[in-house]
C-alpha cells in the first residue's frame, strides 16, 4: 500500500468521521458500516471477522497518526506509513531533530496553523506563552508585520517555491522594548502523491549577529560619509543624522564654543566655566535650542565626560541626583520617555572638543556595552572630522579676512568712466580680483586678475601682485610693458615660494588682463595674459568680442611678448572683462548668459551688474571669480587744451601764454597757475633742446590738473643733481618738487612728459 494514503479520520469523541477506500480494502469494512461508530469497537469487530468484505491487504501494515484542526476541534487522521522499517527510521530522525536541534521548527497545515513544534520553540525568546498547537503561526510570535509574513507563507504554499533566510523582526520582551530578529525559511510540505499538506517553517535567532553587523555598518557609514564638507556645523549634523535611528532615538552634540569659532580647543580636564554650544540635534529631546551657549552644570555625566574623556552608559533613574543639577534637561528627559543614555566625549589627543548624548526611548531596549563601544568609535571619527573642519574654518576665516582687506573697496567716483565690480568668492578663498587705477591725463587702467589656487597662499599672492601692479602703474607704462614687468615680479614671487616646502608644491600661475581707456582720444588699449578676451557693448546695444592676442601667464616659463590691441570706444560703451568662470558663462559668443550682457549699453550699469550677479550666484559655482564692467564717458572738450608748438625757442613763451589763458578760464588758483607755468616752461624748454618736432602741449582738467608735452624723440629725460656752480640741469628737479607726481609715457612715435597737480579753485584756501 502506498505511503501517505488516508485510512481513517477520527473525531475528538473517538468516533470515525471519514473511512477511506484504502481502509475498506485493508479492513474489509465499508464506509457505511464504519462512519459514526467508535473506532475501538469497530476494530474489535473487524478483528472478530464481522466485516462484509474480504481484506485485500492481509498482514502487517504500518500507519501514522497526526492531528488535524477542523474548526475549533482537533481530529486525528490515520495514514499508511509504507515500509515499517523505513517508518521507524523516519520517526527516529524526526524525533531527534524536533527534540534536539537548536533551530525552531514549526509544521503548519494549509491554514497556516501550527500542528507540530520542535523543542527549541519552548525556550525561544520573543515567542508568546502557551502551546503553539492549533494557533496561527503569526500568533505564535509577536511579529512587527504579521500580515506581511502571512502573505509570504501563503505564496510559498501556492507556488511551492521556498523562501530562504528571510529576516523577520518581532518583539523580544512583554514590554516590546527588546527586538528579536530571526532568519526564517519556508518550505512547502507535500505527500507522496504531491498533495499539499502545509508548510515547514524554520527559524534561527540572529539578533546578536544583526546587532553586531548594524554597529559595523554604522561605523563604516560614518567613516565613509562624514566630514566631506569642511564645516563644523555640518559635520555635527551629519553625526546625529547617522546615529538616529540606527543607534539611538535622540542624539545631541554640544561643542566647546571656541571650537565652533575656529579657536584652539581646551585641554583635558575642561574647566567647569567653559561654555558649550549646542551644535546639532535630532530626535525628541529639545531641552535647549540649537545654537544656545551655556556651561555644563557640574555633577552631571556630561561634565564628567569632559574631565575624564571616556564613554559612559548611564541608566536614567527618576531619582538620580544628576537630574536635579540640570532641571530643564531633566524635564525634557522625563517628557520624552528616555530610559537609557550614553554620554561620549568628542576628544582628540589631550584636547576636548565637546560631548555627545545618545538617548533611547520607549519601545526600544536599553543600551549595552556593545553600544557604548560603537558610540565611542563613532565619536572618535567625528572628533577627527570636527578638528579638520575647525582647522579649515580657521584658515578660511584668515584667508577671507585677508582677502577682504587686500581687495579694493568700492570704486570711487570717476568722471570719465563708471565702474562696477563683481566678485564671487570661492569656498576656500582665492586670488581673483579687479581694479580701476587712475592714470595721468584722465585715463583709467581697468584690470582683472586671477591667482590660481585657494586659501591663504592665494590671497597673499593676490595682494602682493596687486600691490606690484599699482606700483608699476604709477610709472605710466603701456599695458604690454606693464604685464611684462608684472610677470618678472611674479617670477620672483614664484621663486621665493618654491624655497618654502609648504608653498612650493604648486606652480604660481597668474592670469591678468589690462585695458587703458583714454577719454580724450576715446580709445582703449588692451593686453592680456591668459585670461579670456574682453567684450565691448556699444551704446546701440550691439556687442563684439575684442580680438586681443593672448599672452603667456605671468611668471610662466614662456617669455613671449604681450601683444596689445587698440580700439575706439564711443562714449556710452560698456567694456566687460572677467576671469575664466565668469567669461565662460557671459563673455563667450555661445555663453548661456551672454544675452544678459547684450544690450547693456541701453541700460543703467547698476542694473546690468545686478542681473549678472544674480544669474551667476548658485551652489554649484565653486571657483573664485571676478568681473569688471566699465561704462565709458568722454572728457568734455572744454576741459582739454591742445596746442601745437614751434620747434624753436619761441615755443616756451607761446606755451606759457596759452596755459595762462586756459588756467584763467578754468578758474584755477593763482599759485597753482604759476606752478603750472613753471612746469610748462621747463617741459617745453627740454623738448626744444633735447626732443624732436613736432611739439605739442596739452592741459587736461579732471580730478587732477595734468600738463603734458609731447615730441617724437625717443630719449628719456631724467633728474640731474646739479652742483652749485652749474648753470643748468635743475629743471626736472624743480618740476619734481613742485608737481604731485611726474613721469614719461612712451608712444609708438616719441614720448610724452607729464606732471600732475591737485586742483585748487581761484580764491580757495
Secondary structure, DSSP 8 states (H G I E B T S, - for coil): --TT-EEEEE-TTSBEEEE-HHHHHHHS--HHHHTTSBHHHHHHHHHTT--SS--SS-S--EEEEEEEEETTEEEEEEEEEESHHHHHHHHHHHHHHHHH-SSEEEEEETT-BEEEE-GGGGG-TTB-SS--TTSBHHHHBTBS-HHHHHHHHHHHHHH---EEEEEEEEE-STTS-SEEEEEEEEEEEE-TT--EEEEEEEEEE-HHHHHHHHHHHHHHHHHHHTTSS--HHHHHHHHHHHHBTTTBSEEEEEEEHHHHTT---EESS--TT-EEEEEEEESS--SS-TT-EEE--TTSHHHHHHHS---EEEE--TT-HHHHT-HHHHHHHHHHT--EEEEEEEEETTEEEEEEEEEE-TTS----HHHHHHHHHHHHHHHHHHHHHHHHHHHHHHHHHHHHHHS--S----TTEEEEEEEE--TT--EEEEEEEE-GGG-EEEEEEEESS-HHHHHHHHHHHHHHHHHHHTTT--HHHHHHHHHHHHHHHHHHHHTSTTTTTS---EEEEEEEEETTTTEEEEEEESS---EEE-TTS-EEE----EE--BTSS------EEEEE--TT-EEEEE-HHHHHHHTSTT-TTHHHHTTGGGS-HHHHHHHHHHHH--TT--S-EEEEEEEE----GGGEEEEEE-SSTHHHHHHHHHHHHHHHHHTB-HHHHHHHHHHHHHHHHHHHHHS-S-EEEEEEESSEEEEEEEES-----------TT-SS--HHHHHHHHSSEEEEEE-SSSEEEEEEEE--BTT--
